Amino acid sequence: MLDIHKVRADFPILSQKVNGKPLVYFDNGATTQKPQVVIDAISKYYQEINANIHRGVHTLSQLATDAYETSRGKIQNHINAKFAHEVLFTSGTTHGINLVTNGFASILKPGDEILVSALEHHSNIVPWQMLCEKTGAVLRVIPMNQEGELIMADYDKLLSDKTKIVTVNHISNALGTVNPIKYMIDKAHEVGAAILIDGAQAVPHMKPNVQELDCDFYVFSGHKLCGPTGTGILYGKEAWLNKLPPYQGGGEMIKEVSFEKTTYAELPHKFEAGTPNIAGGIALGTAVDYMNEVGFDNIQQQEKELLDYGTKRLLEIEGLKIFGTAKEKTSVISFNIEGIHPYDIGTIIDKLGIAVRTGHHCAQPIMTFFNIPGTIRASFAFYNTKEEIDLMVAAVKKAQLMLS
Ligand SMILES: *Cc1c(COP(=O)(O)O)cnc(C)c1O
């Protein structure tokens, strides 16, 4: 069982006041808070072993390199990748996706098809549109239903031998829908297509097993699983990473350089040009350790309780509608109140210490589907409590009174 008081004490920011009120942080879908161990890992690196990695023979450089590579190994174990060199450090999900779309520019031909789901974050739409512009490939969209679930019968019909790659999120940031990715991966492979999973919203709630899933790429950001901003992971199957050309040229990614011809380094360095976010990469390993210590069973149990309780409490409010009612969903509640703009509610409850996201959540096509300008999104983490949900519900009711 989760000791909620102990867990909350791990996060210094949670005991802060905002606008004179105790902070209720329900914007975990945008970024999670950081436990003290992660903050300490960053300062410890700068205080004790700051040096550039993979270069110097000197002691500090070796210590820094060891710490960075140890972190890669932790993440390899965490996601069950076959090889450490299949785990690339990136600056986040956006970087990981762009690295893959950039690589596919040399593979796709005019008329090839890319399938993207209706539930995607802009980060997993725009890079593929840019790839289509470059290559003449065609983007096709896997539709969703009113509950915010992807329609698998339509997915099956869209797949063909023209499909070269499918891209879908594991969990939707806007609605919390958990997508049937194992089914989608197997179906993509049946037609010989590759598949990328955007795991940005999944890794805070579960441990992905990339070998069991058999996905070709799995991307996520560190900052949404209690790690630092500016960190992320791109997992890619070895065969794909060998096939794709490098993304950026520079130091660290080369074997030999001359003005006539340059040869590239082995994986993972081929994709890791330049000095990376060393402190962040190390602290991401610390964050993964921390999450495992809390335990994903405990995390899921706590978040399920918050989702059920929050859904029940919010639905007591007259005129409130929840968007995203999938059978499989995580601790995200996107809602609107009849006749009131989400932004106005968000502004008033912020004054009462409640942090939620309002707007389109970088997923405008979903808002267009529901014909709304945006929603109020409360996204819960394992360190949130039912008492905080009560505070939010009271604040929303107060805002509703003021605005109507
Ligand atoms: C947050 C998010 C992204 C973008 O992540 P960055 O950290 O901003 O690169 C992409 N997809 C989903 C589903 C997200 O939630």
The ligand as an ORCA input file, in Angstrom:
! r2SCAN-3c Opt
* xyz 0 1
  C       3.604     15.729    -23.608
  C       3.320     14.879    -24.775
  C       4.094     14.958    -25.935
  C       5.207     15.962    -26.101
  O       6.176     15.788    -25.111
  P       7.360     16.871    -24.962
  O       7.938     16.522    -23.627
  O       6.711     18.211    -24.985
  O       8.295     16.644    -26.089
  C       3.792     14.105    -26.968
  N       2.797     13.217    -26.881
  C       2.028     13.097    -25.783
  C       0.956     12.066    -25.737
  C       2.261     13.934    -24.700
  O       1.505     13.844    -23.616
*
